[in-house]
Amino acid sequence: MNNIKRFIIFLLVLFIFLPTAYSENKIVYLDLDSLVSNTKAGKTILNRLDKSKKDALLKFEKKEKELKKIENEIKSQKNIISEEELKKKLTEFRKEISIFNKDKQKVINEFNQKKKAEFEEFFKKITPIIEKYVNEKKIDMVLDKKNIFVASKKKNVTQEIIKIIDIEIK
């Protein structure tokens, strides 16, 4: 009877402490913004998008200057030309502004779609690399740094992943 009690106590202790001994989860975090801005592929995307944005801004600044010039001309002719002529010029000017605003909105939307597509393609390329890293290191979970309040710097794998991505993606 005494041996049975010992055996039952032994089993209870074993069942209580055994799962906690093997339940150590390996959780790390990754700074996705840093991944984009510090990898060669990410820098290429950012530079391409920045150039595209600057080109569009220069185009719109030039058009805005033209519209300001037209507006100033209309204001200066306000007292000189007839009311009908003034209304006609104002109508044409408003149409040009409307077209300008539509074009500007169209370019902004196209830029945002291009940006989204570029980053989706980038993340499609790096996801298998990160998954391979996770499997090799037997990591249970990878979190984005933005969603972490406090964590040990030892758990940050961003630099390791950046090095691997730079080697894998040319």
HUVEN-V424927 format. One record per residue. N is the residue number from 1. NEAR is the number of other C-alpha atoms within 12 Angstrom. Layout:
n=N near=NEAR
n=N near=NEAR
This chain:
n=1 near=7
n=2 near=8
n=3 near=9
n=4 near=10
n=5 near=11
n=6 near=13
n=7 near=13
n=8 near=14
n=9 near=14
n=10 near=15
n=11 near=14
n=12 near=14
n=13 near=14
n=14 near=15
n=15 near=14
n=16 near=13
n=17 near=13
n=18 near=14
n=19 near=13
n=20 near=12
n=21 near=11
n=22 near=11
n=23 near=11
n=24 near=13
n=25 near=14
n=26 near=20
n=27 near=24
n=28 near=31
n=29 near=33
n=30 near=30
n=31 near=27
n=32 near=29
n=33 near=19
n=34 near=23
n=35 near=34
n=36 near=29
n=37 near=22
n=38 near=25
n=39 near=30
n=40 near=23
n=41 near=29
n=42 near=31
n=43 near=23
n=44 near=21
n=45 near=26
n=46 near=25
n=47 near=19
n=48 near=19
n=49 near=25
n=50 near=18
n=51 near=15
n=52 near=21
n=53 near=23
n=54 near=17
n=55 near=16
n=56 near=23
n=57 near=18
n=58 near=15
n=59 near=18
n=60 near=23
n=61 near=16
n=62 near=15
n=63 near=21
n=64 near=20
n=65 near=16
n=66 near=18
n=67 near=25
n=68 near=18
n=69 near=15
n=70 near=21
n=71 near=23
n=72 near=16
n=73 near=19
n=74 near=26
n=75 near=18
n=76 near=13
n=77 near=18
n=78 near=19
n=79 near=12
n=80 near=13
n=81 near=16
n=82 near=13
n=83 near=14
n=84 near=12
n=85 near=16
n=86 near=21
n=87 near=17
n=88 near=16
n=89 near=23
n=90 near=23
n=91 near=16
n=92 near=18
n=93 near=24
n=94 near=19
n=95 near=15
n=96 near=22
n=97 near=23
n=98 near=15
n=99 near=17
n=100 near=23
n=101 near=18
n=102 near=15
n=103 near=18
n=104 near=24
n=105 near=16
n=106 near=15
n=107 near=23
n=108 near=21
n=109 near=16
n=110 near=18
n=111 near=24
n=112 near=18
n=113 near=15
n=114 near=21
n=115 near=24
n=116 near=17
n=117 near=16
n=118 near=24
n=119 near=28
n=120 near=17
n=121 near=16
n=122 near=29
n=123 near=24
n=124 near=15
n=125 near=20
n=126 near=30
n=127 near=23
n=128 near=18
n=129 near=24
n=130 near=33
n=131 near=22
n=132 near=17
n=133 near=26
n=134 near=24
n=135 near=15
n=136 near=11
n=137 near=18
n=138 near=17
n=139 near=21
n=140 near=18
n=141 near=21
n=142 near=29
n=143 near=24
n=144 near=22
n=145 near=24
n=146 near=14
n=147 near=14
n=148 near=18
n=149 near=10
n=150 near=13
n=151 near=18
n=152 near=13
n=153 near=15
n=154 near=15
n=155 near=23
n=156 near=26
n=157 near=32
n=158 near=30
n=159 near=23
n=160 near=26
n=161 near=34
n=162 near=31
n=163 near=22
n=164 near=26
n=165 near=30
n=166 near=24
n=167 near=15
n=168 near=20
n=169 near=22
n=170 near=16
